């Protein structure tokens, strides 16, 4: 059993910053990558940023230069630092952990981020 718990969401004014955290616990085996996804009522869940076990980071074009993903491998934790937030960044942010070797794929419960304009 694996559990992912997100924290750090909230309400912020446009131009402000938030930092999300996701801690994975349980029977964790060889994490290949961890990522953050965003979902809004009008759109499908989309990848915001991901980071591999080798610390290769990937970002959606809409957040490049504003968001930074990082991880603490020893603590099975991934972070998403979000700066210069815009109203279009509003959404439910989900943490995901995936292992290529086992095919295990786990998601958190989501953290709400609301950016007021």
C-alpha positions, 0 to 999 in steps of 0.5 A, a space after each residue: 500500500 502506497 499513500 501520497 499526501 499533498 500539502 501547501 495549497 491555498 488562496 493567493 493573489 496573482 503574482 504571489 507564490 505557493 509551494 506544494 509538497 507531496 510525501 509518499 509513504 508505504 511500500 515504495 519501490 524504485 520510483 522512476 518519476 514523480 510529477 504534478 498534474 493540474 485539473 480544472 472543471 473545464 479541462 482534462 488533467 494535464 502535466 505541470 511538471 515532473 522529475 525523474 530519479 536522475 533529477 531530469 525535470 520537465 515542465 509544461 510550456 505554460 509554467 516554464 520560468 515560473 515553477 520549479 520542481 524538486 525532490 528529496 529522494 531519501 524522504 520520497 518527497 517532491 516539491 513544486 515551487 510556484 512563483 508569479 502565479 496567474 489566475 489560469 494556474 488555478 486548479 486541483 494539483 495532484 501528485 503522481 508517483 510512477 515506477 517503470 519497473 513494477 508499473 505501479 502508478 499512484 496518485 494523491 488526493 489533490 491540493 487546491 490552488 486558487 489564484 485571485 486576479 
